[in-house]
Amino acid sequence: YYVKSEKEMRKLFPYAEEAIDNTQKIADRCNVEIRFHERKLPKFDVPEGYDSWTYLNKLCKDGLVRRYGDEAEKARAQLEEELSVIKSMGFVDYFLIVWDFINYAKTHGIAVGPGRGSAAGSLVSYTTGITDIDPLRFGLFFERFLNPKRQTMPDIDIDFEDTRRNEVVDHIVQTYGQNRVATIRTFVTLKPRSALSFVAMAYQIPDAHLKKLTRTISEKAKDFSEAQADSSRGWKFKKLIQDPYYLNMVKKAEKLLSLPINLSFHAPGIILSDKDLYLSCPRENGNIGTVEYEYPYLERMGFLKFDILPLTNLSFLKRIETLRKENGKEEIEIQKHLEDEMTYLVLNKLHLALIFQLDATSGMRSVIEEIHPSSFQDIANILALYRPGPINEIPTYTRRKNHQEEVTYLDSRLK
């Protein structure tokens, strides 16, 4: 598939000279240049008497005193270092934009998460109030988030209570204008189960046979290799495709995987621009609406994505806090209660409903039973280990945590 030249078209359609002449006239009048890697972030509107750089400095230095009090001087060098990196990489306005919509949420009674991902390693994020996790206390690395030798875009994912998340998006639209703010297009693609349904429809395969096969495949499987590797159903799938009839269905469906079948949009993601977006991207409704490109292409074009994540757990926690206030109980300072013994007793009894990230799967329950968390560090380690790469090392970690195996190092500097 490619766009044919005028010469090829004339050869293919010798009796359509007028149509080809007109097509070429239109092509000659078209002139568009897509500029890649040209930052399109809007300038933040700072108070009178400041520019973006001095205002970010003010927010950070005020926050440093607020967060650390008499200990502020010990953290100042780290703060100055981070600010210099942020300035050199051209992300000053990015931090101010994120600070603004988080500050809006906090001052309007909208619950905001404490921060997640590598952004929690930033002292600038902590002192401005973008995150509420002390990176110095937990030994987190700013370089994991931003560093000059790794030219990646900053990515600060922020959780908001799901019932009021749209108010935050409305604030961003009102601040920058709907012509310059947009949700992002994604495409729903065929996965194993849906691909098999298409094959069954085309070949008039009985519904009973289709269901017999799809029941052995996890909904989360992206391809048939993942379906085979699934710990709960994979063995059933492998056994069934030993039958040539079902294997033939799978081979046909395999060719359809990843084909786009429906339009959707990136649920939490929005992009902002310094100019009207329709000048550089097609939009769903002319000058407004969803941008019709997926984010990897938008990133190449210089757009930064802001993830405004709706989280039901935050709404749940806010309801608890409201009930406590109504019953005259004092507000809980989370940071002071990270080692609360009752919490770990509840965790180890596997009462995990609505505990964010720990209530996800039966596999996570097994890991908690195995590791038996007794500190906040254990929870952090469980979440770091329960991922496709390091998951196989969980037994080693457990034995070493319980002093059943010696901790060894490839190099003494790793200590």
N, C-alpha and C positions, 0 to 999 in steps of 0.2 A: 504494500500500500504506500503510495507516494503521490505528490501533486505533479501531474504530468505537465510537460512544457507545451508551449503554444504549437510547436512543430508536431509533437506527438498527437495533440488533439486534432489538428487539421488532417493528419493522416487517418486517424480513427473515424472522423466525421466529415468526409469530403463534401457532403451536401448541406452542411450547416455553417457556411462561411459567415453569414451575417451574425449568427449567435456567437461564434468564436471571435469575430471582430469586436462585438460589444463587450464580451467577457474581458478581452485584452484591454479595451479602453478603461473599464472599471479597475482592472488590476494596476494599470499605469497611474491611476489617480490615487491609489492607496499608498499611504506612507506611514508606517508605524515602527517605532523602535522600542523594544523592551530592554530597559536598562537593568542589569543584574547587579546585586551587591551594592546598591546605592541606598543608604539608610533613608527611610521615609517616616521617621518618627516625628510627631508634632512637638513644638516647643511648649514647655509648661509655662503657664501664665503666673509668674511669681509676683509677690506683693511689691509695691512701689519702693524703690531704694535698693532692690536686690537684683542680681542676675541669677541664673539657674545654679551656677557653681557656688556663689556665696550663700544662697538660700539653703542648699543641701548641707553645706558646712554648718550653718546655724542650727538646722534641725538635728544634725548628728551631735554637735557639741552640747546642745541643751539636753539631748537624750542621754549623753554619756554621764552627765552629772545626775540626772534623774535615775538612771539605772544603777549606777555604781557608787554614788555619794562620795564619801571620803576616799574610796579606792579608785576614783576616776582616772587619776594620773597614770596608774599602772596599765590602763588599757589605751591610753592616748596614742602611743606609737603605732599600735596595730590599726587604730582607726585612721590615722593619717596615711598609712601605707595603703589601706583599702581605698580611701578616697582618691589617692593619686592614680591607682589602677583604673578606677571607674572613670576618672576624667580622661586619662590617656586613651581609653577604649571608646570614648564618646557616648557613655551611658548615663550621664548626669540626669538628663530629662526623663529617661526611663524610670529611674528610681523615684523621682518626684511625682510622676504620673501614678505609679503604684502606691506611693505613700498617700497621695490625695484620695484615691477611692477607698483605701483601707481606713483612712482617717474619717472619711464621710460615713462609712458603715459604723465605726465605733462611736461616733458622736450622734448617731441616729438610732442607737439601740439595736443594731443588727449584729448578731453573734459572728465573730471572726475567728478562724482557727489560728493556733499558735505558729503555724508555718510548717512546711514539709519540704523534703528534698534538699538539694545542696545549698539553697538560699539560706537555710538555717545556720550555715557556717559563716555568715557575714555579720560582722559587728555593725556595719552601716545599716543593715536590715534591722538589727536588734535595737540600736539606739534611736532610729526613726520610728520604731513601733510597727514596721512592716511584719516582723516576726516577734515572738515573745519567748524565744529560746536563747539562753545565754551561751554563745559559742565558746567563750573562754572556760566556763564551768565544765562543759562537756568535751573540751578539747577538739572542737570541730575545725575544719580547714576551709578558709576562704578560697584557696586556690582550686578547690574541687568545684567551686561555683564559677569563679572568673579568674583568668590569669592571661597575661599578654601573649604567652606562647601558644595558647589554645584559643584560636579566634572563633569561639562559638558564641551564639547569642545568649544573653542571660535569660533564665526561665524561672520566674517566681510564680509557683502555683499557690493560690490562696483559696481556702475553704470559707464559705459563708453559709449561714443557716439556709436550708433549701427553700423555706417559705418566703424569704425576703431577698433572695439572691438577685431577682430581676430589678429590684430598686437600685442596686449597685450599678447594674448595666445601664439603667435609665439615667443615672447620674453621669456616667461616662458619655452617653449620647448627648445629654443636655450641655455638658462641658465642651465637647469638641464638635458637635453637630452630626446629624445622621448621615450626611454626605461623606463624612470622614471616619465613621465607625461602622463595622460590619461583622456579622457572623461569617463562618467559613464553610465552604461546600466540602462534603465528603461523598463518596460513592459506596453504596452497599454492594459488596461483591459476593460471588457465590462461594460458599464453604461446602465441605463434603456432603452434609445432609441435604442442603438446598440443591446442589448440583445433581445428586441422585434423583431428587424429585423431578428435575427437568428431563433427565434421561428416561425415567419411568413414564413420564407424560408422552415423550416423543415415540417411545417403543411400545406403548400400551402395556406396560408391565403391571400385573395385578397389584392393587394396593397392599394386600396382605404380604406379598413378597418384598415390596418396598419397605414396609414397616419392620419386617423381620431383620432387614439390614440396617436401617437407620437407628433402630433401638440399641444397636451395639456400638454406636458412634456418639461421642460426647459433643454437645452443642458448641463447646469451646474449641474443638479441634479445627485448626486452620487448613490442614491437609490430611491425607490418608496415613502418612507416617505418624503424625501426632495421634491419630485415632488408634493406631496399633500400639503406641507407647502408653496410652491411658491406663492408669493403674487399676481402675475399677472395671472397665468394659473392654479394654484392648484385647484380652485373650479370647473373648467371644467373637470379636470382629475377625481376628486372625483365623479362628477355627472356621467361621462361616465362608470366608473367601477362598478356602481350599476347594470349595465347590466351583467349577468353571462357570456356572450360570451367574453366581454372584460376583465372581472375579471379573467377568466381562462387563457387568454393570459398573463396577468400580473403575475399570480402565477407561470406560467411556466418560464417566463423570470427572475423572482426573483432568481431562483436557479442557473442562469448563471452569476449573477452579480459578478464582480471582477475577473472573469476568464481571464488570460492573453491570448491575441489573436495575438499581433504583437510586434516586437522588436522596441524600440526607444532608445533615449539617453537623459540624463539630460542636457537640453539645456545650462545653464550657468555653470554647475559644472564641476570642474576638481579635480583630486587628484595628489599629488606629493609623491614620495617615496625616501627613502635613498638608496634603492637597485633597481635593475631591477624588474619591476612590474610582469613580467611573472613568477618569482620565487614564488610568493604568490597568484597570481590571473590569471585565464584564460583570454586571450586577443583575440580580434576579428581576428587579422591577425598575429598569432604566437607571436612574441615579441613586436608588436606594435598594435595600434588601441584601440578601446573602451574596457574597463574592463567589463567583463560579469557578474558582481555582481551589485545589487542595493546598494544605499548608506547606508541604515541602517546596512547591513552586513559588508560593508567596514569600517564603524565607529567602530563596535565591534572589527574589526581586527586591529584597531589603526591608521587608515588613517584619515587625516584631509581634509575636502573639502574646496575648494576656489571657491566662486561664482563670476564669471566674467560676470556681467550682461550687455546685450546690451539694451540701452534705446534710443528710437527715440526722446524723448523730449530733450535730451542733444544735439543731432544733430541739432534740431530745434533752441534751444537757442544759439548754437555756430554760426549758420547762422545769427541770429539777431545781435550777437556781431560783426561778420565780417562786416555786412552791416553798423553798427554804426561806426566802424573804417574807412571804406571806405568813409563815409560821414563826417569824421573829428570830430566825437563826442567822448567824454571821456568814459573810461571804467566804467561800473557800479560796485560798491562794494556792493554786495547783502546784506551783514550783516547790512549795514548802512541804507538800504531802506525797512526793514521788516515792518515798520509801515506806509508805504506810503498810503495816503488816497485814491488816485486814484485806487490803486490795489483793495481795499475793495469795492469801488464803482462798479468796473467791476465784482467782484465776486458776489455781491448782485443783479446785473442785470442778473445773471446766464449766463454770457458769459464765458463758462467753457471749450470750445474746447482746447485740448492739454494741459490743466493744470493737471499735473501729480496727480493721485489719486482723484482729485475732479471732473473729467469728466467721472467717471466710470459708474455710473448707474443713473436711474431716481430717485432711493431712495436717493442718495447723493444730488441730486438737491433739493429734499424736505427738507432734513436736513439743507442745507444752507439757504433755505427760512425760515425755522423755527428758527434757531439760529441767523441768520443775523450777520455773523462774522465781527468784527471791529478791530481785532488785530491778530498778528501772533499766540498768545497763543490760540485764538479761533480756528484757523486752526488746531493746534496741538491737541486740545481737540476733534474737529470733527473727525479727523482721528483715535483717540483713542476710541471714542464712537461708530463709525460706524463699529462695529464688532459683530459677533454672540452673545457674552456674554452680553456686556453693551448696546446694541442697544435700548433695552426697556426703558433705563433710560434717553434717549434723551429729552423727554418732561419735566422731572424733572429738568434736567440741564438747559433747556431753561427758565423755569419759574424762577429758582434761578438767572440765569444770568440777567434776565430782572427785578429783584427785585419784582417779583410777589409772591414769596414764600420764607420763611426764610430758610437759610442754617442751618442744624442741624448736630450734630456730635454724634456718638455712644460713643465716649470717647474724652475728651478735648485734649488728646495728638495728635489726628488726625488733629487738626488745623495746 
